[in-house]
């Protein structure tokens, strides 16, 4: 009887009066079903998947009325708070609040934010819709107070298990080969309106002052030797994977068997953004933002190159040294040279990651100009942290999406000197794996108070 009443094709073919009568009957039948595991499974499935939103709503109501003792039911109700039809979501929010489901706050704060914030009397407010109102009411009911100070304590207590989980998996970074970048402001961007024949204007990276907290950054780009240690531990595991990482991804670099690029002391190349993100998590750090990268490269005074304001070919590996040419007049000259590149030439494109110490940045980071481009966590177009949502899709399906491009910094062995300036912004598709691209990691620095206690 219930299956007949909930049949999608039947419901779709009814006129309005017959439809609402059938929905009413279905509600009565669902309420009368025996409280068995089979009923629970059916209700959870329909709450998530049924094509008719009124059926999903009725299932959420029934789960709330009869099955909140079951973890499966609570999960289904919480997931329904994100249903794309408003009254399914509103029903789930109200049920979650009425029954004070312990799993609910993690879902509800995604809708409204933290109750300790929205409950503050001095917080700027604007009119909200039903969803926000229902969510706030549900969170206040769950925590049993509207006092922001009490709410903060209760929030911390409720989510302690998440902090415990994070702490249990937190990896202590090895800072023995990292350099400290002190907190404070620095000059970012460029005042130049034109740079030689390759033309980059200041609209791409306009001059500005950026304030950053202190952080550590790898002294060198991640080497093949260090990356191999990550591979040995991460093999066959998704422990360090980004949530959006493609299914079955192999973190082995594309050029792992190319003798020109696989020496232990050379920077690892042939990796994509997901590989670099996973390595950074394994290392107890993260990918740098482009602002962090730029400050580490140029210092607080805003140097044009890591070593100063004047170009010095002896301090960086770029297209001139890699291809053993003295000068490139323009872009066409550069491209005529690059199309001669082969699987064997140039024979020594990259240098060891710790080479050319005279080219160090003000903080001691090496080869932040040239050798290999370096991946950041910043989206090229939005200038915010990358937030990829491409899982299950092939690269060609999103290769024109702005969300799929991260910022590259520093230039590489195929770059002219202009790309090696500390403010030049390159970009790459997050799934591309080039022999011109590597990365380094950054790590949070302890606060002065923490350092004084150490």
N, C-alpha and C positions, 0 to 999 in steps of 0.2 A: 504493500500500500504506500509506504513512504517513498520507495523508489519511483513509483508511478507519479506521485504528487510532485516530486522534485525533478522529473524528466525535463531536460533542457529544451528539447524540441517541442514538447507539449506546452510548456510555459510560454515559449516564444510564439506559439500559434493562437493563444487565447486573446479575446478582447479584454478591455480594461476591467470590467466588472468580474468576468470569469477568472481573470488572472488574480485579482485581489482575494477572491473567495478561495481560490486554490492555495494561495500563500497562507491565508488564515488557517485552513485545514491542515496544511503542512506543519505550521507551528504547533497545533494541538497534537498531531501525531508524533512529532519529535519529542514533545514533553512527556508523552506516554510510553516511549520506547523503554525497554528494560535497561537498567544501568549496567550493561555488560561491556567487556573489552571490545567486542565487535561494534557496538553502538558508538563507543568512544572513538574508535578508528575512523568510522564513517563520518562522524561529526567533524573531526579534525581535518579529514581530507576535503570535505565539502566546504568548510570554513576557509580553506586556502585556495581551492581550485574550481569551485562551481562557477559556471558562467553567469548565473543570475545573482545579482548582488543581494536581493532579499533573502535568498536561500543562505548565502554566506552570513548575513546578519542574524537570521534565526538560529543558525548553528552556533554562532558566538554566544548568543543569549542562552541557549540550552547548555552549552559547556559551562558557562558561568553559574547557571542555576543548579547544575547537578554533578559537575565533574571537576571542580577546582582542587579536589584532593589529588588529582592525577597530574603529574608533571607534563605529560603530553598535551593535556587540555590547557594548562597554563601557558605553555609555549605557543599553542595555536592562537589563544586569545591575544597574547602579546604581539605576535606577528601580524594579527589582524588590525592592530593599531596603526599600521602603515598601509592598509588597504587603499587602493586608488579611488574608491568610491567613498565619499564623505561619511555616509551614515553607517557603513560597515565599520569604518575607523572610529567614528564617534561612539558607536555601541561598544566596541572593544575597549575604548578608553574608559567609559563609564563602568563597565564590568570590572576592569582591572582595578579601578579605584574603590569601588564598592566592596570588593573581596580582598583588597590590599594584597594583591598578588606579589610575592617577593621578587619575581623577575621583572615586574612592570617598570620600576624607575629607570632601568637601563634603556628602555624603549621610549619612555615618556619624555625624558630630558632631551632626546634628540628632536622632539617637536617643540618644546617650550623653553629649553635651557634649564639651568639649575634653579630650583625653587628659592634657595637662599639669595639668589640675585633678583629674580622677578618679584620677590616679596618685600624688597627694601622700599621703604616709603619715599626715599629720595631718588628712586630710579625713574628715568624718563619713561612715560607711558604713551601709548597711542591706542585707539580703538582696535579690538581684535575680533576675529570671527569665532564661530562656535567651537572649532577644533581647539584653538588656544585656550578658550575658557574652560572647556571640558577637561583639558589636560592639566591646567593649573589646579582645578578643583580636585582632580584625581590625586595629584601629588600631595596637596595639602592634606587630603584625607589619609593617604598612605602614611605620611610622617606624623600626622596628628597635631600639627601646629602651623601657624602662619608667621611665627616669629623668625626673622632671618638669621639671628644668631643661633637659636636652637636648631634651625634647619641645617645650618652649616655643620654643626656637630653631628647631627643625625645622618646627613649625607656621607660624611667621612666614615662614620661607623658602618653604614650600610655597604659602602663600596670598598671597605678594607680588604675584602677577599680578592678584588681585582688588583689592588696594590701588592698584595702578597704574591699573587701569581706572577706579576711583572717582576717583582724583586727576585723570585725564585729562578727566573730565566734570564735575569740581567747578567750580562757578561762584563767583567772588569776589563777595560781596555789596557793594552800594553802601550804606555806612553814613552817607552825608552827611546823611540826614534820619532818622536813628535815634537813640535815646537809650539810654544805658548804665544798666542796672539792676545795681547791685553785688551780689556774692555775700554770703551770710549768711542769718540767720533772719528771719522776719517773722511777724506775727500774722495768721493766716488764719481765716476763718469768722466766725460771729456768736454773741454771747451772748444776743441778743434771743429771747424766747419768743413774742412776738407783735408784728407791725408794723402798726399801724393797721387799717383795715377790710379790707386785702387779705391779711392773715394768712400769714406765713411763719415757721415755727419753726426752732429751731437744729438739729433732727435732719437737715435738708437739707444744711447746711454748718456742722457743729459747730466751736466754737472750738478752735484748736490752733496749735502753732508748727511752721512748715515751713522747712526749710533748703534753699536753692537756690544753685547756682553762679552766677556773673555771666553776664549775657547782654545782648544788644542787642535793642531792640524798635522797630518803626516809630513815629516820632513821631505820625503820623496813620494813620487807616485807609487802606487802599489806595484810590487814586483811580481814576476812569475813565481819566484820561490815562495813568497808569502801567499800568493793566490793558490798555489798548489796545496798548502796546508789547509786552507779553507775547503778546497775540493775534497780532500781526504776525509774531512769531518762531515761535510754536507752531502756527500754522495748518497743518492737514494732517499733523501729526507727533504721535507718541506718546512723544516723547523725555522729556517731563516728566510723563507720566501715571502715576497710581497704578496698581499692578498689578491692582487690582480694578475699575478704571474701566470703565464700560459700553462695549461695542464701538461704534465710530463716534461717540463722544461729541464734541459741539461745545461748546467752552468759552465761546462767546459768551453774555453775560448775557441773561437773559430780558427785562429792561427796558432794553435797549440803545437802543431807539428812543423811549422815553418821555421827553419833554422835562423832566419834573419830576425825573428821576433820572439823566439822561445827561450833564449838564454836566461838562466836564473836571476841575474842582476838587472835584466831589462824590464821596463814597465810592461805590465800585462796589457795586451790589446786584444781586439776581436771579441770584446764583451759588450753587452748592451746595458741599458739602464737598469733592468731587472737584476742582472748579474751583479752590477755594482751595488745596488741597494741591498741585496742579500749578503754580499761580502761585508758591507758596512755594519749590518746587524750582527753578523758573526764576530766582527772585530770589536763589538761593544760601542760602536759609534754610529755615524750617519753620513750621508752625502752632504757636502757643504751647500749652503745657499750660494747664489752667485755673489751676493754682497760679502758673505764670509770669505769666499774664495778671493774676491778682489782686494779686500783689506789685507789678507795674508800675503798677497802678491806684491802690493805696492806700499803698504805701511800707512800711517796716519796722514802723511803729507801728500799722498796722491802721486807717487812717481809714475812716469810714463812706462818704464820698464822696471822689473824687480830690482835692478841694481842702480837705477837712476833715470835721468831724463834723456840721455844720449844713447843712440843705438851703437852696440858693440858686437860685431859678428862672432867674436871669439867667446861670447858668454852664452850662446844659445844655439841649439840645433834647429835649423829651419831649411827651407828649400834651397838656399844658397849653399849651405855646407853639405846637406844630404846629397845633392846632385852635382856638387863641385862646380858651381858657376859663380861668377863674380857679380853679375848684375842682371836684373830683370827690369825692362823699361816700363812695361804695362801689363794689363791682364792678358792680352793676346800672347805676349811673350811667355808669360807663366804657363798658359794652357798648352802652347806648343811644346814646352818642356815636359809637362805632366803627362801628355798622351804617349810619351815614350816609355812610361813606367811599365815594367813587366814583372813576372813572378821572380825574377832574379836581379833586376836593376831598379833602383840603385842597390848595391850589395850590402850597404851598412846604413839603413835608413834611421834607426834609432840608437841612442846611446844608453849606457847603463843609467839607472835612475839616479844614482848619486854622482854622476859626472858633472863637470863644469861648476865647481863650487864658487868660482868668482861671480857667477850669475845669480847668487842666492838673493832672496828677498830680504827686506829689513829685519825679519824675524828668523831668518835662517832656513826657510823653505827653498828647496832646490828645483830648478827647471820648471818654474811656473811660467816661463816663456819658452815655448818650443818643445821639441821632442815628441810629445803627444798632447792632443787636445785633452781636456779633463772634464768629466761629467759632473754636473751639479744636480741638485734636486729641484731647481727652479724651472718653471714653465717659461718658454721663450716669449710667449705672447701675453700671458696674464701677469707675469713676473711674481706669481705666487708659487707655493709648493706644488709640485706635480700631484695630480689626483687622477691617475688613469683608471678608466672603467672599460677595458677592452677585452676582458677575459672571454674566451670562446670565439673570438673573431680573428681573422687573418690580417696580417699587416696591410695588405692592399686595400682592406675595407676601411682603414682609418688613417692611411698615410697622408690624407689631406686635411685631417682634423687638427685644429690648433692645440687641442688638449694632449696631443701625442708628441709634442716637440719640447725637449728640454734644452737648457742653455749649455753650451760648451764654452770653455774658457782656455786661454793660454796659447792657442796656435799649436801647430804640429810640424812634422818634418816635411810636409808638402806646402807649408804656408810661407808667404812673403813676410818680411818683418812687420808690416802693418798689423797683421793678425796676432803678433806676439806682444802687442801693447797690453797693459794690465786692464784696460777698459774695453777691449774688443769683445763683442758678443757673437759667438757662433751658435748654431743650432743643429740638432739631429733628431731623427725619429727614434723613439725610445726602444724599438726592437732592432735597430740596425747594429751590426757588429763590424767595425772597420779596423784595419790595422793602423789607423792614424789616431785612435781614441783610447785613452786610459782613464784613470781617476785616482783620487786620494780621498781619505776620510777625515772628518772632524769629530771632536769629542768635547762634551761639556766640561767646562773648567769648574773646579770647586769654588764656592763663594769665599771671600776673605775670611768670613767667620769659620767656615769649615776648615780652611787651610790653617787657621790659628789653633784649632783644636787638634789638628793632626800631629 
